[in-house]
Amino acid sequence: MTREFEIRRELELPATPEEVWAAVATPEGNEGWLFPGLVDPEQAAVYEPPHRFVIRMEGEDGSIINSIEDVIEARGGTTVLRYVHSGILTEDWDNQYDAADLHTDFYLHTLGQYLAHFTGRRATYIGGEGSDGLVGPESSSAPGSFEKVKGAFGLDGDAAAGDTVRIELEGIAPQEAVVDYATPHFLGLRTNEGLIRIFGRERWNLPTGMSGHLFADGVDRERTERAWQAWLNGVFA
């Protein structure tokens, strides 16, 4: 059944309005915390730097099936972002809305991490070409899968922001990381070189996903993606 949806958030960010605008309204900025391909300034419905940015996708009948609006406002030494994602969901409304709602919190948290630690630096996005990132095997959609992911990092169900882990990938130098986000469904890791995001999607009967935003010079994207894909596959082998 087709139903409209709306997700609203307001958050205070450690950056100037211009820095927030660059992060949310430019393709290069999106690669630092979200994923490529969402933002095209030439196709924006509203483009008013650094205050308001709107992108919309219309159906054949002219109806708005997907819209994202960012309103940016200075507040003292920080910036407030008012974010609205709205549109139409056509199937399994409750499940799709739940997924979009919880993913929104993780993405916007990642935006805050990017602005606090890496703002202005160009990212190499690790996660393929789509919005789903790298995807684990089908078995990673089974109940209990995300606990396996956390266990692979030496974490348990009580994992919390501030915990530290060691990232070890075949062919990639080991790195220490701090947990910056931990819920029953998502895990965020921050290293000196970037942000690693892991999406436990078993709640929605989908495989585990992974993406990364790496800010070091000379990152070999293809090799790093292969290493993370091998890691995902190995967790669920």
C-alpha positions as CSV (number, residue, x, y, z in Angstrom):
1,M,0.0,0.0,0.0
2,T,1.3,3.4,-0.9
3,R,1.7,5.8,2.0
4,E,3.6,9.1,2.5
5,F,6.4,9.3,5.1
6,E,8.4,12.1,6.7
7,I,11.6,11.9,8.8
8,R,12.7,15.0,10.7
9,R,15.8,15.7,12.6
10,E,17.5,18.8,14.1
11,L,21.1,18.6,15.2
12,E,23.8,21.0,16.3
13,L,27.1,20.5,14.4
14,P,30.7,21.6,15.3
15,A,31.3,23.6,12.1
16,T,30.5,26.8,10.2
17,P,27.4,27.0,7.9
18,E,29.8,27.0,5.0
19,E,31.4,23.8,6.2
20,V,28.0,22.1,6.7
21,W,26.9,23.2,3.3
22,A,30.0,21.8,1.7
23,A,29.3,18.5,3.4
24,V,25.6,18.1,2.6
25,A,25.3,19.9,-0.7
26,T,28.4,18.9,-2.7
27,P,29.3,15.5,-4.2
28,E,32.8,15.7,-2.6
29,G,31.3,16.5,0.8
30,N,28.8,13.6,0.6
31,E,31.7,11.1,0.1
32,G,33.0,12.1,3.5
33,W,30.0,10.8,5.4
34,L,27.3,9.4,3.2
35,F,27.7,7.9,-0.3
36,P,28.3,9.0,-3.8
37,G,25.7,9.8,-6.4
38,L,23.0,11.4,-4.2
39,V,23.8,15.1,-4.7
40,D,23.9,16.9,-8.1
41,P,23.9,20.7,-7.5
42,E,22.8,21.2,-11.1
43,Q,19.6,19.1,-10.5
44,A,18.8,20.6,-7.1
45,A,15.2,21.8,-6.6
46,V,16.5,24.6,-4.2
47,Y,20.1,25.7,-4.1
48,E,20.6,28.7,-1.7
49,P,24.2,28.4,-0.3
50,P,24.9,28.2,2.6
51,H,21.3,28.1,3.9
52,R,19.0,25.7,2.1
53,F,19.4,22.8,-0.2
54,V,16.6,20.6,-1.6
55,I,16.7,17.6,-3.9
56,R,13.6,15.8,-5.2
57,M,12.7,12.8,-7.2
58,E,9.4,13.0,-9.0
59,G,7.2,10.2,-10.3
60,E,5.7,10.1,-13.8
61,D,2.6,11.9,-12.6
62,G,4.7,14.7,-11.1
63,S,4.2,13.5,-7.5
64,I,7.2,13.8,-5.1
65,I,8.3,10.2,-4.3
66,N,11.5,11.2,-2.5
67,S,12.7,14.6,-1.2
68,I,15.6,15.6,1.1
69,E,15.7,19.2,2.5
70,D,18.6,20.6,4.5
71,V,18.2,24.0,6.2
72,I,21.4,25.4,7.7
73,E,21.5,28.1,10.4
74,A,24.4,29.6,12.4
75,R,24.1,29.4,16.2
76,G,27.0,31.0,18.0
77,G,30.1,29.0,17.2
78,T,28.2,26.0,15.9
79,T,25.6,25.4,13.2
80,V,22.1,23.9,13.3
81,L,21.0,21.5,10.6
82,R,17.3,20.9,10.1
83,Y,16.9,17.8,8.0
84,V,13.7,16.5,6.4
85,H,13.4,13.3,4.3
86,S,10.0,12.8,2.9
87,G,8.2,11.1,0.1
88,I,6.2,7.9,-0.7
89,L,6.8,4.3,0.3
90,T,5.0,1.8,-1.9
91,E,5.6,-1.6,-0.2
92,D,6.0,-2.9,3.3
93,W,5.6,0.6,4.7
94,D,6.4,-0.1,8.4
95,N,9.6,-2.0,7.6
96,Q,10.9,0.5,5.1
97,Y,10.1,3.4,7.3
98,D,11.8,1.8,10.3
99,A,14.9,1.1,8.2
100,A,15.0,4.7,6.9
101,D,14.4,6.2,10.3
102,L,17.2,4.2,12.0
103,H,19.7,4.7,9.1
104,T,19.0,8.4,9.3
105,D,20.4,8.6,12.8
106,F,23.5,6.7,11.9
107,Y,24.2,8.8,8.8
108,L,23.7,12.1,10.6
109,H,25.9,11.0,13.4
110,T,28.5,10.2,10.8
111,L,28.1,13.7,9.4
112,G,28.9,15.1,12.9
113,Q,32.0,12.8,13.1
114,Y,33.2,14.0,9.7
115,L,32.8,17.7,10.6
116,A,34.4,17.2,14.0
117,H,37.5,15.3,12.8
118,F,37.9,15.4,9.0
119,T,36.1,18.5,7.7
120,G,37.4,19.9,4.4
121,R,39.5,16.8,3.7
122,R,38.7,14.8,0.5
123,A,37.6,11.2,1.2
124,T,38.1,8.0,-0.7
125,Y,34.7,6.3,-0.4
126,I,34.9,2.6,0.3
127,G,31.7,0.8,-0.6
128,G,31.2,0.3,-4.3
129,E,28.9,2.5,-6.4
130,G,25.6,2.2,-4.7
131,S,24.1,3.4,-1.4
132,D,24.2,-0.1,0.2
133,G,28.0,-0.2,0.5
134,L,29.8,-3.5,0.4
135,V,27.4,-6.4,1.2
136,G,28.0,-9.5,3.2
137,P,26.8,-13.0,2.2
138,E,23.2,-13.9,2.4
139,S,23.8,-15.7,5.7
140,S,24.5,-12.3,7.3
141,S,20.8,-11.6,7.2
142,A,20.1,-14.3,9.7
143,P,19.2,-13.4,13.4
144,G,22.3,-12.9,15.5
145,S,24.5,-11.9,12.6
146,F,25.4,-8.5,13.9
147,E,26.7,-10.1,17.1
148,K,29.1,-12.0,15.0
149,V,30.4,-8.8,13.4
150,K,31.0,-7.2,16.9
151,G,32.6,-10.4,18.1
152,A,35.0,-10.3,15.2
153,F,36.3,-7.0,16.6
154,G,36.4,-8.4,20.2
155,L,33.2,-6.5,21.2
156,D,30.1,-7.9,22.8
157,G,26.5,-6.8,23.3
158,D,27.6,-4.1,25.7
159,A,29.8,-2.4,23.2
160,A,29.7,1.4,23.6
161,A,31.2,4.6,22.2
162,G,34.7,5.0,23.5
163,D,35.6,1.3,23.3
164,T,38.7,0.6,21.3
165,V,39.3,-2.2,18.7
166,R,42.0,-3.3,16.3
167,I,41.2,-3.5,12.6
168,E,43.1,-6.3,10.8
169,L,42.5,-6.8,7.1
170,E,44.5,-9.0,4.7
171,G,47.0,-6.9,2.8
172,I,46.2,-3.7,4.8
173,A,48.3,-2.4,7.7
174,P,46.5,-3.0,11.1
175,Q,44.9,0.1,12.7
176,E,43.6,1.0,16.1
177,A,40.1,2.4,16.1
178,V,37.7,3.9,18.6
179,V,34.0,3.0,18.6
180,D,32.1,6.2,18.0
181,Y,28.6,4.7,17.5
182,A,27.1,1.4,18.8
183,T,23.5,0.3,18.7
184,P,22.0,-3.2,18.2
185,H,22.1,-2.6,14.5
186,F,25.0,-0.3,13.6
187,L,28.6,0.1,14.5
188,G,30.8,3.1,13.8
189,L,34.6,3.0,14.1
190,R,36.9,6.0,13.8
191,T,40.6,5.7,13.1
192,N,43.2,8.4,12.5
193,E,42.6,8.0,8.8
194,G,38.9,7.8,8.5
195,L,35.4,6.4,9.4
196,I,34.3,2.8,9.1
197,R,30.5,2.2,9.1
198,I,29.0,-1.2,9.5
199,F,25.2,-1.8,9.0
200,G,23.6,-4.8,10.6
201,R,20.4,-5.2,8.6
202,E,19.1,-8.5,9.9
203,R,16.2,-6.6,11.4
204,W,15.0,-6.0,7.9
205,N,16.0,-9.4,6.5
206,L,18.9,-8.0,4.6
207,P,22.6,-8.8,4.7
208,T,25.2,-6.9,6.7
209,G,26.6,-3.9,4.9
210,M,29.9,-1.9,5.2
211,S,31.2,1.4,4.0
212,G,34.2,3.6,4.7
213,H,35.4,7.2,4.3
214,L,39.2,7.3,4.2
215,F,41.1,10.6,4.3
216,A,44.7,9.4,4.0
217,D,46.6,10.1,0.9
218,G,47.2,7.4,-1.6
219,V,44.4,5.0,-0.6
220,D,44.0,2.1,-3.0
221,R,40.3,2.0,-3.2
222,E,40.0,-1.3,-5.1
223,R,42.4,-3.2,-2.8
224,T,40.8,-1.8,0.3
225,E,37.3,-2.8,-0.9
226,R,38.5,-6.3,-1.7
227,A,40.0,-6.6,1.8
228,W,36.8,-5.5,3.5
229,Q,34.7,-7.8,1.3
230,A,37.0,-10.7,2.2
231,W,36.6,-9.7,5.9
232,L,32.8,-9.6,5.7
233,N,32.8,-13.0,3.9
234,G,35.2,-14.5,6.5
235,V,33.0,-13.4,9.4
236,F,30.1,-15.4,8.0
237,A,32.1,-18.3,6.5
